[in-house]
Amino acid sequence: MKRFLFSVAMMLVALFLVGASASAQERFGGLTGSVIDASRGVVPGATIMVTNKLSGASRTVVSDSTGGFQVRDLEPGRYRVTVELQGFQTLEADDLLVLLGRNTELSAELKLGQMSETVQVTAEAVRQVDMASTTIAHNVTAEEFDLMPKARSFQGIALSSPGVNQGEIEGGYQVNGASGAENSFTVDGVSTNSVLYGSSRQNTVFEYLQEVQVKTGGISAEYGGALGGVISAVTKSGGNAFHGEGHYYLSGNRLSAGPVQRLQLSTVDDKTVFHVQDDKQKNDVSEIGGSGGGPLVKNRLFFYGSVSPRLVRRTNDYLFSNGTEPGSLSNKATLMQVFGKVTYSSSRVQANGSVLMTPTRSTGTLSGYNGAAAQITSSSLAGNAANGPRGFSLDQTNFGGNVDIYVSKSAFLSIRGGLFTDEYKDTGVSTTTSVTWSTPSVGVAGVPANLQLPTGTQNTPRVQITTQDQTKTGLLQVDYNQSFTAGGTHTLKGGIGVRHTTNSVSNGYPGGYVSLFWGAKLTNGAGQVGTGTYGYYTVTNIGTAGSVSANMPSLYVQDTWAVSKRLTLPAVPIFVTV
């Protein structure tokens, strides 16, 4: 009872370190097991040391009266486990894999002998299935990334999980029937969700990822904002040895099939529908980069970094002016990935600071085909001249940091903060007001010959210019874990924090946009009909401007109760507020 009251007291202290709250995110795994002797009897008092093979950080626990032990809140990765007790040979399990959000089980059988004698157990002999978890999750480690077909960003791993599919109508990734807006995406615990659509706004390549986990069911209270799935990415950290890699990827039309047939509506009668097969156009995508890490101070301070730019070069050939004027438009884009991380590790404290920058620059906009034959467009080459310099910039930066403190062998305190910035701007866009032929002027009396043009003709493309669209999401979170025994093993966990989001937007059409209705009549809301000498025109001027912000606090306390090795009650929320 004293231990339970102490854990509650420590949790309340952690909860009130900050004034508001936000839901936690998965960053750790764990190790549980039991120590027995050759007669299958339990062995209390054995010392279990768990050492991270990359950083050298170690944790030590002692088996209880039932021979059981548990080591919570371990960084995902590979570990060396040693079990020692006077009068028994030392047992060593090397290369034990700890997965994100899962408890790896180890059954250690000690044999009589000297402690100086060592019995080694291979990792393959250790069961990696978490038998004490009620969460349905799928983990993919860095070792598996290179062995499976995948996209170049961690979100694509979700499709390898049961119950997950993807579609435009569903709004992206759909988990067990939930919409794409109901998922949660995190990188090192920092949310990268779009405030509008719920999808992930920041991509991460696999070269600097340690593991990706997809939770699809049995999600606990600490993920209160996720009604669909939770897709979590954990980045790599440096270790005591220097490691690195280089890579090059080539994709695009050299390796892809031709375009699908285009569904086209006749511009003559606006009724006839038919298919048009356009030719394959130039689209080369090259990505070259590298990553590496190592020690700054052995066994204490480590670094890891990665750079991976992606170069996109596209050129589309056109028959402008309804097939009478050949020409082409080009697009150049650079999508950069820059990642850096510094890690401090000791037996009681572990701290990480990281930054992920993914800026994108694109110049040149490709118009779509809309003619009755391949590569034909109704607009002129001169009318598309404004698309040459037209592009955009997209700057996304993710800062994250955490300090993890092992208060005792059964208590753990984590303080975490982060800032995700997402800013989009249009660049090189013409400020000339767009004028479009909404009806053909061919045959309209009095119209000069050079203005007798078909539907869809325009002087410059209609563009809504975004001068600013910036979203910032800041996070501060405190979590406390306490394990204790009372009618089984309990893991009591609570957290409090706050997530603050702001969105500033300014976009609109330069001078509005003009639509010409040649030889047509306008009927107003009162039923009055009128027209000018050549018809009528409309001017539309719409846009969005302003700034909004919101604080999203939450508070949770939950208990996972392992009644026995064969029965575990899920993480029951004691209370949750949002």
C-alpha distance (Angstrom), angle and dihedral (degrees) to the residues before:
residue distance angle dihedral
M1 . . .
K2 3.81 . .
R3 3.80 89.7 .
F4 3.80 91.1 50.4
L5 3.82 92.7 49.4
F6 3.80 90.5 47.6
S7 3.81 91.5 51.7
V8 3.81 91.7 50.3
A9 3.80 90.8 48.5
M10 3.79 92.6 50.2
M11 3.79 90.4 48.2
L12 3.80 92.2 52.9
V13 3.80 90.0 50.4
A14 3.80 89.5 52.6
L15 3.78 92.2 46.9
F16 3.78 93.6 54.8
L17 3.79 96.8 46.3
V18 3.81 85.7 93.5
G19 3.76 131.1 30.4
A20 3.80 102.1 -125.0
S21 3.79 140.0 18.2
A22 3.78 150.8 -127.9
S23 3.78 133.0 -169.0
A24 3.81 117.6 -87.1
Q25 3.78 126.9 -119.0
E26 3.80 130.9 -143.1
R27 3.82 116.7 -99.0
F28 3.82 105.1 145.3
G29 3.78 146.4 55.2
G30 3.78 130.9 -161.6
L31 3.81 147.6 -142.6
T32 3.81 125.9 -130.4
G33 3.77 132.8 170.2
S34 3.77 149.2 119.3
V35 3.80 137.6 -99.2
I36 3.82 118.3 -134.7
D37 3.80 137.0 167.3
A38 3.81 129.9 -127.4
S39 3.83 91.0 -83.2
R40 3.84 90.3 54.9
G41 3.80 90.7 -109.7
V42 3.79 119.1 143.3
V43 3.81 118.5 -100.4
P44 3.82 115.1 -149.6
G45 3.80 123.2 -169.3
A46 3.80 97.3 35.0
T47 3.82 116.2 145.6
I48 3.81 114.9 -126.5
M49 3.82 117.4 -166.2
V50 3.81 118.4 -169.4
T51 3.84 115.6 -164.7
N52 3.79 127.3 -172.2
K53 3.81 105.4 -129.4
L54 3.80 92.7 -150.1
S55 3.81 102.7 46.9
G56 3.79 101.6 18.9
A57 3.83 92.2 -128.0
S58 3.80 111.8 149.2
R59 3.80 138.3 -162.4
T60 3.82 125.9 -162.9
V61 3.81 129.1 -156.8
V62 3.82 135.1 165.7
S63 3.82 125.1 -130.1
D64 3.82 113.6 -110.8
S65 3.79 130.5 -130.2
T66 3.81 90.8 -74.4
G67 3.79 92.6 49.3
G68 3.78 91.1 -109.8
F69 3.80 127.4 133.4
Q70 3.80 138.6 175.5
V71 3.78 133.9 -166.8
R72 3.78 112.3 -163.2
D73 3.81 132.8 -166.0
L74 3.79 101.2 27.8
E75 3.80 121.1 165.6
P76 3.84 109.6 -110.6
G77 3.78 111.4 -98.7
R78 3.80 142.9 77.5
Y79 3.81 122.5 -42.5
R80 3.79 140.9 -171.8
V81 3.83 113.5 -135.7
T82 3.81 123.2 -163.4
V83 3.82 124.6 -173.6
E84 3.82 118.3 -163.0
L85 3.80 137.0 177.8
Q86 3.80 131.0 158.5
G87 3.83 110.3 -97.2
F88 3.80 94.5 25.6
Q89 3.78 134.8 86.6
T90 3.81 114.6 -104.0
L91 3.82 113.6 -103.9
E92 3.81 119.5 -147.7
A93 3.81 125.8 -169.9
D94 3.78 108.1 -169.6
D95 3.81 128.8 -163.4
L96 3.81 94.9 15.2
L97 3.81 110.8 175.6
V98 3.83 118.1 -134.7
L99 3.80 112.7 -166.1
L100 3.78 129.3 -154.7
G101 3.81 112.1 -89.5
R102 3.82 94.2 0.0
N103 3.79 136.7 104.0
T104 3.80 112.8 -133.2
E105 3.82 113.2 -148.3
L106 3.81 123.8 -136.6
S107 3.80 124.5 -176.4
A108 3.82 108.4 -163.1
E109 3.81 117.4 -162.4
L110 3.81 112.3 -166.9
K111 3.80 122.5 -155.7
L112 3.79 126.8 -153.8
G113 3.79 113.6 -96.3
Q114 3.78 144.3 84.7
M115 3.81 121.1 -37.7
S116 3.79 87.9 -128.2
E117 3.81 88.3 66.5
T118 3.81 113.5 85.0
V119 3.79 129.8 -155.6
Q120 3.81 113.2 -162.0
V121 3.80 123.7 -149.6
T122 3.81 118.3 -163.1
A123 3.79 118.6 -129.1
E124 3.81 90.8 -121.8
A125 3.80 89.0 66.5
V126 3.80 92.1 58.8
R127 3.80 119.3 88.2
Q128 3.81 110.9 -120.9
V129 3.81 96.4 -168.5
D130 3.81 114.8 108.7
M131 3.81 102.3 -131.2
A132 3.81 93.3 177.4
S133 3.80 98.6 57.8
T134 3.79 127.3 91.7
T135 3.81 92.9 -168.1
I136 3.80 118.2 105.4
A137 3.80 106.2 -138.1
H138 3.78 139.8 155.5
N139 3.82 119.6 -147.0
V140 3.79 126.5 -162.3
T141 3.81 117.7 -173.9
A142 3.78 130.7 -155.9
E143 3.81 88.8 -103.6
E144 3.81 89.6 61.9
F145 3.83 98.0 44.4
D146 3.80 93.0 80.0
L147 3.81 92.8 48.6
M148 3.80 99.3 56.8
P149 3.82 136.2 62.5
K150 3.78 109.8 -108.0
A151 3.78 146.7 148.3
R152 3.82 120.0 -100.9
S153 3.82 96.0 -99.4
F154 3.81 132.1 66.5
Q155 3.83 94.3 -118.8
G156 3.81 89.7 72.0
I157 3.82 90.1 66.0
A158 3.82 87.5 71.8
L159 3.81 89.6 73.8
S160 3.82 90.1 64.9
S161 3.83 90.0 64.0
P162 3.83 122.9 90.9
G163 3.80 113.5 -104.9
V164 3.83 95.0 25.7
N165 3.80 125.9 113.5
Q166 3.78 136.8 156.6
G167 3.79 135.5 -133.1
E168 3.80 141.8 148.3
I169 3.80 93.2 -123.4
E170 3.82 90.6 52.5
G171 3.81 91.0 52.1
G172 3.81 97.4 -114.2
Y173 3.80 126.8 -52.8
Q174 3.80 113.7 21.5
V175 3.83 118.2 -159.7
N176 3.80 116.9 -163.1
G177 3.81 91.7 -27.1
A178 3.82 97.2 -48.3
S179 3.80 118.0 130.2
G180 3.79 122.8 -104.1
A181 3.81 90.4 -107.3
E182 3.82 91.3 64.6
N183 3.81 96.8 64.9
S184 3.79 128.2 97.5
F185 3.83 121.4 -139.0
T186 3.80 121.6 -168.3
V187 3.80 137.4 174.7
D188 3.82 110.9 -160.0
G189 3.78 88.0 -18.3
V190 3.83 96.0 -53.9
S191 3.81 114.0 120.3
T192 3.82 116.5 -122.3
N193 3.82 96.6 -178.5
S194 3.79 121.5 139.6
V195 3.81 112.5 -113.3
L196 3.82 89.3 -140.6
Y197 3.80 106.7 40.0
G198 3.80 106.3 14.5
S199 3.81 93.0 -125.8
S200 3.80 122.5 127.1
R201 3.80 112.4 -86.8
Q202 3.81 98.3 -166.8
N203 3.78 127.1 61.0
T204 3.79 124.1 -151.5
V205 3.80 125.0 -165.6
F206 3.80 119.5 -135.2
E207 3.81 99.0 -117.1
Y208 3.82 92.4 85.5
L209 3.82 99.1 33.5
Q210 3.79 122.0 105.1
E211 3.80 97.1 -170.9
V212 3.80 144.9 -16.2
Q213 3.80 122.3 -147.3
V214 3.80 128.0 -168.6
K215 3.80 117.3 -162.6
T216 3.80 112.1 -161.8
G217 3.82 104.8 165.8
G218 3.79 145.0 12.3
I219 3.81 90.5 36.6
S220 3.81 111.7 178.5
A221 3.79 130.1 -129.3
E222 3.78 95.0 -93.7
Y223 3.82 87.6 72.8
G224 3.78 93.8 54.0
G225 3.81 93.6 145.3
A226 3.81 94.8 59.1
L227 3.81 115.4 82.7
G228 3.81 92.9 163.5
G229 3.80 120.6 32.9
V230 3.80 136.5 -33.6
I231 3.82 114.4 -131.8
S232 3.82 110.1 -169.9
A233 3.80 128.4 -176.2
V234 3.81 122.5 -164.9
T235 3.81 118.7 -162.8
K236 3.78 126.3 -137.2
S237 3.81 124.2 -99.9
G238 3.77 129.5 -151.3
G239 3.80 122.0 -106.1
N240 3.78 142.6 -166.8
A241 3.81 92.1 -73.0
F242 3.79 127.5 59.3
H243 3.79 114.1 -114.6
G244 3.78 131.9 171.4
E245 3.80 145.6 158.4
G246 3.78 141.7 -162.0
H247 3.79 127.2 -149.6
Y248 3.79 144.5 -176.6
Y249 3.81 127.0 -168.2
L250 3.80 128.5 -172.2
S251 3.79 123.7 -167.0
G252 3.79 139.1 146.7
N253 3.77 136.3 87.1
R254 3.82 94.0 -25.1
L255 3.80 87.9 71.1
S256 3.80 100.9 27.5
A257 3.80 136.7 80.8
G258 3.78 124.1 -106.1
P259 3.81 123.4 -84.9
V260 3.79 120.7 -78.6
Q261 3.77 118.5 -107.0
R262 3.79 115.0 -79.7
L263 3.82 119.8 -126.4
Q264 3.80 107.4 -133.3
L265 3.80 132.4 -167.9
S266 3.80 115.8 -148.6
T267 3.82 112.7 -110.1
V268 3.81 89.5 -154.3
D269 3.79 101.0 65.2
D270 3.84 102.0 2.5
K271 3.81 87.3 -133.1
T272 3.80 110.6 76.5
V273 3.82 115.1 88.1
F274 3.80 124.9 -165.1
H275 3.84 141.6 154.1
V276 3.80 126.7 -103.8
Q277 3.82 125.4 -165.0
D278 3.81 111.8 -146.2
D279 3.83 122.5 -162.6
K280 3.81 123.7 -104.4
Q281 3.80 110.1 -92.3
K282 3.82 131.1 -151.4
N283 3.81 113.0 -81.2
D284 3.82 116.4 158.1
V285 3.81 120.7 176.5
S286 3.81 119.9 -174.4
E287 3.79 127.2 177.0
I288 3.79 123.5 -173.9
G289 3.78 127.2 170.7
G290 3.75 149.2 113.6
S291 3.78 144.9 -139.2
G292 3.77 138.2 -156.9
G293 3.75 146.5 159.5
G294 3.77 145.1 -176.1
P295 3.80 145.6 148.7
L296 3.79 127.6 -43.1
V297 3.81 90.9 177.3
K298 3.81 114.4 10.8
N299 3.83 114.5 -109.8
R300 3.81 90.9 -0.2
L301 3.81 118.6 50.0
F302 3.82 126.9 33.1
F303 3.80 140.0 170.9
Y304 3.80 137.1 -154.3
G305 3.81 129.6 -176.2
S306 3.79 141.1 172.7
V307 3.82 137.9 -173.4
S308 3.81 122.2 -171.3
P309 3.85 120.6 162.8
R310 3.81 119.0 -172.0
L311 3.82 117.3 -151.7
V312 3.81 119.4 -156.7
R313 3.82 121.4 -169.1
R314 3.81 118.8 -179.9
T315 3.82 133.3 171.9
N316 3.81 125.6 -179.2
D317 3.81 122.7 -165.7
Y318 3.82 117.3 -142.9
L319 3.78 142.5 -172.8
F320 3.80 98.2 -143.7
S321 3.81 126.6 -162.8
N322 3.81 92.3 37.3
G323 3.80 94.5 -51.1
T324 3.80 101.2 -43.0
E325 3.80 100.6 98.2
P326 3.85 121.2 52.7
G327 3.79 119.8 -153.8
S328 3.80 144.6 125.2
L329 3.82 142.9 -123.5
S330 3.81 126.5 -150.1
N331 3.78 137.5 -156.5
K332 3.80 129.0 -161.1
A333 3.79 121.5 -172.0
T334 3.80 135.5 173.0
L335 3.78 119.0 -162.1
M336 3.80 110.1 -169.3
Q337 3.82 128.8 -161.3
V338 3.82 116.9 -167.4
F339 3.81 121.0 170.6
G340 3.79 132.7 175.5
K341 3.80 132.2 173.6
V342 3.80 136.5 178.1
T343 3.82 120.7 -165.1
Y344 3.80 131.3 -166.6
S345 3.79 116.5 -164.7
S346 3.80 135.0 -176.8
S347 3.79 136.4 145.3
R348 3.83 92.9 -89.5
V349 3.81 106.3 23.9
Q350 3.77 134.0 41.0
A351 3.81 123.4 179.9
N352 3.81 133.7 -179.7
G353 3.77 133.4 -171.4
S354 3.80 120.7 -175.5
V355 3.79 142.8 166.5
L356 3.80 128.0 -161.5
M357 3.81 118.3 -169.9
T358 3.80 121.8 -174.3
P359 3.83 108.3 174.6
T360 3.80 119.2 174.7
R361 3.82 128.0 -161.8
S362 3.81 121.9 -173.0
T363 3.82 129.4 179.2
G364 3.79 124.8 -174.4
T365 3.80 128.4 32.3
L366 3.80 123.3 -134.5
S367 3.80 117.8 -140.3
G368 3.78 121.1 -139.5
Y369 3.79 124.9 -112.8
N370 3.82 115.9 -109.0
G371 3.83 105.2 161.3
A372 3.78 133.0 110.8
A373 3.83 93.2 -107.2
A374 3.81 138.6 37.5
Q375 3.83 117.0 -56.2
I376 3.82 92.9 -2.5
T377 3.80 121.4 142.0
S378 3.79 127.2 176.6
S379 3.81 96.3 -136.9
S380 3.80 121.5 86.4
L381 3.79 128.4 -112.2
A382 3.81 89.7 -114.6
G383 3.81 90.1 50.7
N384 3.81 89.5 56.1
A385 3.80 95.0 47.7
A386 3.81 88.6 98.5
N387 3.82 89.4 62.6
G388 3.82 91.6 66.1
P389 3.84 97.6 78.8
R390 3.80 95.0 24.1
G391 3.80 113.8 116.3
F392 3.78 144.0 117.3
S393 3.77 144.4 -115.9
L394 3.80 124.0 -136.9
D395 3.80 119.3 -172.2
Q396 3.80 118.0 -172.7
T397 3.79 122.3 174.5
N398 3.78 128.5 176.7
F399 3.81 118.9 -166.1
G400 3.79 117.5 -175.0
G401 3.77 137.7 171.6
N402 3.78 138.5 168.6
V403 3.79 141.1 179.3
D404 3.81 116.9 -156.2
I405 3.80 118.2 -166.2
Y406 3.80 124.4 -168.8
V407 3.80 99.6 -146.4
S408 3.81 91.5 -176.6
K409 3.79 139.0 -23.7
S410 3.81 88.7 -77.9
A411 3.82 102.5 30.2
F412 3.78 130.6 71.7
L413 3.83 132.7 -178.3
S414 3.82 123.4 -164.3
I415 3.81 127.5 -171.6
R416 3.78 116.1 -172.5
G417 3.80 137.3 175.0
G418 3.77 136.4 175.8
L419 3.79 146.1 166.7
F420 3.81 125.8 -151.3
T421 3.83 117.1 -168.5
D422 3.80 122.4 -170.3
E423 3.83 119.0 179.7
Y424 3.82 128.4 172.0
K425 3.83 127.7 -172.6
D426 3.79 134.2 173.2
T427 3.81 113.9 -128.0
G428 3.79 134.9 -164.8
V429 3.80 93.3 12.2
S430 3.80 118.8 155.0
T431 3.80 115.0 -118.4
T432 3.83 92.0 -152.3
T433 3.80 111.7 123.5
S434 3.79 110.8 -108.4
V435 3.82 118.7 -122.2
T436 3.82 118.0 -167.3
W437 3.82 132.0 -171.9
S438 3.84 101.2 -127.3
T439 3.81 89.7 177.9
P440 3.83 127.9 23.3
S441 3.81 118.4 -93.7
V442 3.79 92.3 -157.6
G443 3.82 109.0 125.0
V444 3.82 96.0 8.8
A445 3.82 107.7 140.3
G446 3.79 116.3 -108.8
V447 3.82 96.4 12.5
P448 3.83 111.3 132.4
A449 3.81 115.5 -114.5
N450 3.82 93.5 -113.1
L451 3.83 89.9 57.9
Q452 3.81 97.2 47.4
L453 3.80 96.2 106.0
P454 3.82 137.8 148.1
T455 3.80 130.1 -102.3
G456 3.81 113.2 -71.8
T457 3.80 97.0 34.5
Q458 3.81 111.8 140.4
N459 3.79 137.5 174.4
T460 3.82 92.5 -138.2
P461 3.80 132.2 -4.9
R462 3.80 116.6 -84.5
V463 3.81 106.7 -110.6
Q464 3.78 132.3 176.6
I465 3.80 102.6 -148.8
T466 3.79 119.7 -142.9
T467 3.78 110.7 -157.2
Q468 3.81 92.2 173.7
D469 3.79 136.7 9.0
Q470 3.78 108.0 159.2
T471 3.79 128.6 166.3
K472 3.80 123.7 -174.5
T473 3.79 124.4 -173.9
G474 3.79 119.3 -174.0
L475 3.81 124.0 -171.3
L476 3.80 135.2 -164.7
Q477 3.80 117.5 176.2
V478 3.81 137.1 172.0
D479 3.83 121.2 -169.3
Y480 3.79 131.1 179.8
N481 3.83 127.5 -164.6
Q482 3.80 125.2 -166.5
S483 3.80 126.1 178.9
F484 3.81 121.1 -162.6
T485 3.79 141.2 154.4
A486 3.81 122.1 -112.0
G487 3.80 116.8 139.8
G488 3.78 87.1 -22.5
T489 3.79 132.8 -19.8
H490 3.81 119.5 -44.4
T491 3.79 128.4 -164.7
L492 3.79 107.2 -163.1
K493 3.78 114.4 -167.2
G494 3.79 132.8 177.7
G495 3.76 137.2 169.7
I496 3.77 143.5 -176.7
G497 3.80 132.1 -177.0
V498 3.78 143.2 118.6
R499 3.79 137.1 -109.1
H500 3.81 116.6 -154.9
T501 3.81 119.4 -166.3
T502 3.81 129.4 -174.9
N503 3.81 129.2 -177.3
S504 3.82 123.8 -168.1
V505 3.82 118.9 -174.1
S506 3.80 136.2 179.4
N507 3.81 119.8 169.1
G508 3.82 139.5 136.8
Y509 3.81 146.1 132.5
P510 3.84 115.8 -76.1
G511 3.81 102.8 -109.9
G512 3.79 89.1 -16.4
Y513 3.80 119.5 -88.7
V514 3.82 128.6 -79.4
S515 3.82 125.8 -136.7
L516 3.83 117.9 -164.7
F517 3.81 119.1 -151.2
W518 3.81 103.7 -168.9
G519 3.81 116.4 -154.4
A520 3.83 91.0 -5.2
K521 3.79 132.5 126.6
L522 3.80 126.6 -130.6
T523 3.80 121.7 -137.1
N524 3.81 113.8 -162.2
G525 3.79 128.7 -154.1
A526 3.82 91.8 -88.1
G527 3.80 91.8 56.7
Q528 3.81 93.8 -106.4
V529 3.81 115.4 146.2
G530 3.79 124.1 -149.7
T531 3.80 143.1 155.4
G532 3.79 141.0 179.1
T533 3.77 132.3 -128.7
Y534 3.80 92.6 -75.6
G535 3.82 100.5 17.2
Y536 3.82 126.1 -85.1
Y537 3.81 140.8 -68.2
T538 3.80 137.5 -149.6
V539 3.78 130.9 -146.4
T540 3.80 117.1 -152.2
N541 3.78 120.4 -168.5
I542 3.79 115.1 176.2
G543 3.79 132.9 148.8
T544 3.77 147.1 139.9
A545 3.79 128.0 -110.1
G546 3.77 134.3 163.9
S547 3.78 145.1 68.4
V548 3.80 132.6 -99.2
S549 3.80 133.0 -178.2
A550 3.78 138.6 -175.5
N551 3.79 139.8 -171.5
M552 3.79 114.9 -140.3
P553 3.80 109.7 -165.4
S554 3.80 125.1 176.9
L555 3.77 138.2 173.3
Y556 3.79 127.8 -163.3
V557 3.79 141.0 173.8
Q558 3.80 120.2 -176.4
D559 3.80 138.2 170.9
T560 3.82 128.0 -149.2
W561 3.81 109.0 -160.8
A562 3.81 120.7 -162.2
V563 3.80 101.0 -165.6
S564 3.80 91.2 -179.8
K565 3.78 139.5 -22.8
R566 3.80 89.1 -82.4
L567 3.80 100.1 40.4
T568 3.80 126.8 56.5
L569 3.78 123.9 167.5
P570 3.82 113.1 -144.1
A571 3.79 124.0 -107.8
V572 3.81 98.2 -71.1
P573 3.83 112.8 -157.9
I574 3.79 110.9 -127.4
F575 3.79 88.5 -169.9
V576 3.78 136.1 -18.1
T577 3.80 129.3 -172.3
V578 3.79 128.8 -178.1
